[in-house]
Amino acid sequence: MDVLVIGAGLAGLRCAGVLAAAGRDVHVWEASDGIGGRVRTDVVDGFRCDRGFQVLNPAYPELGRAVDVDALRLQPFGAGVAVRRERGSTVWVHPLRLPQKVPAMLARGGLGPRDVLAAARWVAPALRPGALKSGDTDTTLREALDAAGVRGELRRVIDRFLAGVLLDDTGATSNAFALLLARMFVLGVPSLPAGGMAALPAELARLLHDRITLHRKAVGIRADSGRLVVSDGTDTVRAAQVVIAADPVTAAGLAGLPAPDMHGVVTDWWATDQPQTGPAMLWVDGRPANPGPVLNTAVISAAAPTYAPPGRHLIAASALKAADGSAPDEAVTRRHAAAILGADASGWELLIRHDIPHALPAQPSPLSVRRPVRIQDGLWVCGDHRDTASIQGALVSGRRAAEAVLAGAG
């Protein structure tokens, strides 16, 4: 074959799709029982439960280049974030999408003129994304928020919201990366495909199905007579070019590269027959004495009705895994999620718990947006650990690797 792509995650599928469109004889090996890598959806009793905390931002520039976005039938969350406060709750609306609601939001308290100015100071560099990507003036998210004077409830909400996106609650993530993500949240509203997040890799693979082999794990790669020989432990294939697109830890082992630090997450999914009130938004806990581990929670079916059978409701909550790999007890996340939503959890039924130790590569400061995809002649690597730790980064990395293969092979 011309090219063997190892791994059918987003980066591998994007890479293979670009190569196939260019007329290359490309094939994909996937070690597991399905495509998507870390972007998978389990269907449990008619409910769609994405593995881990997953949302899709239609503002990602690479998304529209990679797939037919309309085919995903995106279902958006509300434009903003809902916040649990000491007394009741409030909604912070998206100021550009719902400007008419901003005065009422400010009047309810929690945000004052100083808060607005502090947030503006922090966000202002996002107006020049090119400068952010250089990483020249990057610092940690914690240091940047401190320097901008972001404090009080505003700080608690930003910290909690971004911790759920970055899977890091220490503030050690690159501020430039956090601002690039914040820019995407300004330009687009997080959404869920009608068929679950698994619809994204399915759309990427639409023209590749006969080229993908499941349950085939690469265990070794060696050079021989100008070609690369890849073994699955039983059999071998020879390819002119090999692209390693496995998960970051596996890819590092195959490529002989340092493994990136990874953040873990645990996500619980509950079903209930009781209607759930409140806005169809992501909820965070803005109380000073945070009583639990949940980073964010949502009534998923309120935003994405296709995720639940008619007449039933789906709730999800995500929390970080501890440094020792342990996860909070489900009863603890259930209580905290219910408290954030202002709901009664007595009728919630646990559908599934996703405990994912390697959910997202760490993105430390200073930001490094583009890491090399070439390992040696004929051997390449791609994935969100080579670009940015996001769906956007995975898709861009896959395309970059494909373009490098095409350029290198003439």
GINORBEL-V852288 format. One record per residue. PHI is phi in degrees with one decimal (* if undefined). PSI is psi as a letter, one per 20 degrees, with the letter a starting at -180 (999 if undefined). Layout:
# GINORBEL-V852288
((PHI;PSI) (PHI;PSI))
This chain:
# GINORBEL-V852288
((*;q) (-69.9;g) (-137.2;p) (-112.5;p) (-103.2;p) (-98.5;o) (115.4;p) (-108.3;l) (-80.7;a) (-60.7;g) (-66.0;g) (-64.5;g) (-67.0;g) (-64.2;g) (-60.9;g) (-63.9;h) (-64.6;g) (-64.8;g) (-66.6;g) (-64.0;g) (-64.8;h) (-86.6;j) (88.1;j) (-82.3;q) (-81.6;n) (-113.8;p) (-131.5;q) (-123.7;p) (-101.3;p) (-129.0;p) (-72.6;h) (-91.4;a) (-93.6;j) (-165.7;r) (-86.6;r) (116.0;h) (62.3;d) (-83.8;j) (-110.1;n) (-132.4;r) (-132.3;p) (-98.5;p) (-101.9;o) (-124.0;o) (52.9;k) (87.8;i) (-96.7;q) (-96.4;o) (-122.6;o) (-70.5;q) (-79.2;o) (84.7;a) (-76.3;o) (-134.5;p) (-140.6;q) (-121.5;p) (-98.9;o) (-65.6;i) (-79.9;i) (-56.3;p) (-59.3;h) (-76.5;i) (-60.8;g) (-67.8;h) (-78.7;h) (-92.9;h) (-140.3;r) (-82.2;o) (-61.6;h) (-60.8;h) (-66.9;h) (-77.2;i) (49.9;m) (-67.4;q) (-117.1;o) (-81.4;q) (-72.7;r) (-62.6;q) (-81.5;n) (154.7;a) (-140.9;p) (-95.1;p) (-124.4;p) (-81.4;p) (-114.7;r) (-56.8;h) (-124.6;o) (75.8;b) (-144.9;r) (-144.3;r) (-121.3;p) (-96.8;o) (-83.3;q) (-71.8;o) (-63.6;h) (-84.7;h) (-92.1;h) (-130.2;l) (-62.3;h) (-66.8;i) (-97.2;i) (-64.5;g) (-56.9;g) (-65.1;h) (-62.8;g) (-68.0;h) (-68.3;h) (-75.1;i) (88.8;r) (92.6;h) (-129.5;p) (-119.9;r) (-55.7;h) (-64.6;h) (-64.0;g) (-61.5;g) (-66.1;g) (-63.2;g) (-62.8;h) (-64.7;h) (-62.1;g) (-70.5;g) (-80.1;h) (-49.0;g) (-60.5;i) (-67.7;i) (-70.2;i) (-123.3;m) (-60.2;h) (-62.2;h) (-68.0;h) (-62.5;g) (-67.5;h) (-71.1;h) (72.8;j) (-65.6;h) (-112.8;k) (-71.4;q) (-140.9;a) (-79.2;q) (-60.2;g) (-59.5;g) (-64.8;h) (-67.9;g) (-66.5;h) (-61.0;g) (-64.9;h) (-79.7;i) (80.2;k) (-80.9;o) (-139.7;a) (62.4;b) (-62.4;h) (-56.4;g) (-65.1;g) (-62.3;g) (-69.4;g) (-61.2;g) (-59.0;g) (-69.9;g) (-62.5;g) (-69.6;h) (-60.6;h) (-71.3;h) (-86.5;g) (-87.8;i) (57.3;l) (-148.7;o) (-107.1;j) (-92.1;i) (80.5;j) (-85.6;i) (-66.6;q) (-55.7;p) (-66.2;h) (-60.6;g) (-66.2;g) (-59.7;h) (-70.6;h) (-62.6;h) (-67.8;g) (-59.6;h) (-60.3;g) (-65.8;h) (-69.7;h) (-73.2;g) (-81.4;h) (-143.6;r) (-107.4;p) (-53.2;p) (-139.9;r) (-131.4;p) (-64.8;q) (-59.0;h) (-92.6;j) (88.6;r) (-62.3;h) (-61.8;i) (-65.2;h) (-66.9;g) (-62.2;h) (-62.9;h) (-69.2;h) (-62.1;h) (-92.2;j) (-54.8;h) (-101.8;j) (-120.1;j) (-55.4;g) (-77.6;i) (-105.5;i) (-106.0;p) (-115.8;o) (-86.3;r) (56.6;k) (-129.7;o) (-107.7;p) (-76.0;p) (-118.1;i) (-164.7;q) (-134.2;p) (-142.6;q) (-90.5;q) (-156.3;o) (54.1;l) (82.4;j) (-127.3;r) (-107.3;p) (-107.3;p) (-112.9;p) (-111.0;q) (-106.3;j) (94.8;i) (-123.2;g) (-130.0;r) (-133.7;q) (-131.1;q) (-114.6;p) (-138.8;q) (-69.4;h) (-136.3;q) (-129.8;p) (-115.1;o) (-88.0;o) (-125.0;k) (-73.1;r) (-59.0;q) (-55.5;h) (-71.8;g) (-64.1;g) (-60.7;g) (-61.6;g) (-65.1;g) (-70.0;h) (-90.0;i) (71.2;k) (-108.5;q) (-63.8;p) (-75.9;p) (-72.3;q) (-66.9;q) (-123.4;q) (-101.8;q) (-110.0;r) (-148.2;q) (-124.0;p) (-124.8;p) (-104.5;q) (-123.2;p) (-122.5;q) (-112.2;q) (-150.7;q) (-92.2;i) (-85.9;p) (-58.2;q) (-109.5;p) (-90.3;r) (103.2;r) (-68.8;q) (-82.3;m) (-129.9;r) (-72.0;p) (-109.5;q) (-132.4;r) (-95.5;o) (-101.5;j) (-74.6;q) (-61.2;g) (-96.9;n) (-63.3;o) (-89.7;j) (-165.7;r) (-91.9;i) (-68.9;p) (-81.7;g) (-153.2;q) (-146.4;r) (-162.9;q) (-84.2;n) (-58.7;g) (-68.2;i) (-69.4;h) (-88.4;h) (-125.3;n) (-58.2;h) (-70.6;i) (-80.6;i) (-136.4;q) (-63.9;q) (-55.3;p) (83.7;i) (-119.7;r) (-134.0;q) (-122.5;p) (-122.9;q) (-132.0;q) (-146.3;q) (-122.2;q) (-140.6;q) (-78.5;q) (-85.3;q) (-74.2;r) (-59.8;h) (-84.9;j) (90.6;i) (-77.4;q) (-122.7;q) (-62.8;q) (-64.1;q) (-60.6;h) (-62.5;h) (-71.2;g) (-66.9;h) (-61.8;g) (-62.3;g) (-67.9;g) (-60.1;g) (-63.9;h) (-64.8;g) (-65.3;g) (-78.3;i) (68.4;k) (-119.1;r) (-98.7;o) (-91.3;j) (-63.1;h) (-100.6;j) (-78.8;p) (-111.2;p) (-68.9;p) (-87.9;g) (-165.0;q) (-118.4;p) (-102.4;o) (-108.0;o) (-118.8;o) (-70.7;h) (-119.4;m) (-87.1;h) (-153.1;p) (-66.0;q) (-66.6;q) (-125.0;m) (-75.4;r) (-88.5;q) (-77.4;q) (-66.3;p) (-120.6;o) (-80.1;h) (-124.4;o) (-104.0;q) (-58.5;q) (-101.6;i) (-91.7;p) (-101.0;g) (-159.7;r) (-53.6;p) (82.8;i) (-120.8;p) (-131.3;r) (-143.0;q) (-147.7;r) (148.6;r) (-66.6;i) (-80.3;i) (-100.1;i) (-126.2;d) (-111.7;q) (-77.3;m) (-163.8;r) (-61.1;g) (-56.4;g) (-62.9;g) (-63.4;g) (-66.5;g) (-63.1;g) (-62.1;g) (-61.6;g) (-66.5;g) (-59.2;g) (-64.4;g) (-62.1;g) (-64.6;h) (-68.1;h) (-61.3;g) (-63.6;h) (-69.6;g) (-69.3;h) (-93.2;j) (75.2;999))
